[in-house]
């Protein structure tokens, strides 16, 4: 993905994302196939909300997904699916 709704019909969304000065960690970056970008919730307050954050992509229609790869960045990794 190159933006929250490009390419169509995909739409990325999240409960929250970090927007520091001069950068963005938008939800679509979790789906952009780059190892140099990411969706990030740094700065979430209170910190207890971090455990409930989510990211999603709407694929535009229903179909079967035969495999899915979820990879952590740094030492963070998902614990619930």
N, C-alpha and C positions, 0 to 999 in steps of 0.2 A: 504494500500500500504506500501511497505517496501523500495522502492526506486523510482526514477522518472519513471521507466518502469517495475516495478515488483509489482504484478504478470502480466504476459502478458495476454492479449494484451493491458492493460492500459498504458497510457502515460500522466504524469502530466507536466504542463508547466505554466509559469507565466511571466508577464511583467518585474518583478523584485523580488528579495528576499534578505533578510538580511543575511550576513555571518560574524558574529563576530568571534573573536579568540576562537577556541575550540568548536564552536557550528554551527549549520546551521538551517535555517528556510525554507528549500526547499519546493517547491510547493506541492510535494507529501504528505507532512505532513498535508495538508488541507483535505486529503482523507484517513488518516491512522487509523481512528476510535479510536484514543487515545485522552483523555482529557488532557494529559500531553505534547502535542506537537502542533505546529501550523505553518502555513505559515505566514510570517511577512515581512513587507516592511520598518521597522524602518531604518532610516538613508538615506532614499531616498532624493536626492537633485536635483533640488530645491523641497521644501516641497509641492509646488503646484502640482507636479506630483503624489502625493499620491492619489488624487481623481480620477485618471484615471488608477490606477493599476488594474490588473485582474489576475485571476487564473482559470485554466481549466483542465479538465481531458478528454482525448480521450478514450472512452470505447471500441474502436476497431470495432464496428459495430452499426448499427441503431437499436433501439428498444424503446418501450414506457416505460417511467418512471412514475409510478403511484403516487409516493410521493417523496419529497425531503426535507430534514431538513438542514437549515443553522443556525448555532449558533455562536454568538459572543464570543470572548474571552475578558475578562475584560470589559471595557466600550465601546469597538469598535463594530460596527455592520454595515452590508451592508445596503446601502440605495437605490441602483439601481440594477435591475436584467435584 
